Amino acid sequence: MQKTHCPDCHQQLDEGPIVYRCANCCRAVYAADLDNEFHPVAA
C-alpha cells in the first residue's frame, strides 16, 4: 500500500481513498489532486 503525504506540511495523510485528510494541518486533499499538487520551492 502506498503512503500518501500532505502537499503542504508533508505529514502522512489518513482516511481516503477519495478524500485524504491531514491531521497536522487539517487540510483535505482529493486523491485525484495528489499527483497534480505543485508548490514552488521558496527562493
C-alpha positions in Angstrom: 0.0 0.0 0.0 1.3 3.4 -1.0 1.5 6.0 1.7 0.3 9.5 0.8 1.7 12.7 2.2 0.3 16.2 2.6 1.5 18.6 -0.2 1.7 21.4 2.4 3.3 20.0 5.5 4.5 16.6 4.2 2.9 14.6 7.0 1.2 11.3 6.3 -2.4 11.6 5.2 -5.2 9.4 6.7 -8.6 8.2 5.6 -9.1 8.1 1.8 -9.3 6.7 -0.8 -11.4 9.5 -2.3 -10.6 12.3 0.1 -7.5 12.3 2.3 -7.1 14.4 5.4 -4.0 15.7 7.1 -4.2 15.6 10.9 -1.3 18.0 11.3 -2.6 21.0 9.2 -6.3 19.9 8.8 -6.2 20.0 5.0 -8.4 17.8 2.9 -6.9 16.6 -0.4 -8.8 14.8 -3.2 -6.9 11.6 -4.4 -7.1 12.9 -7.9 -5.1 16.0 -6.9 -2.3 14.3 -5.1 -0.2 13.8 -8.2 -1.0 17.3 -9.5 -0.1 19.4 -6.5 2.7 21.8 -7.2 4.4 24.1 -4.6 7.4 26.0 -5.8 10.5 26.0 -3.7 10.9 29.2 -1.8 13.9 31.2 -3.0 
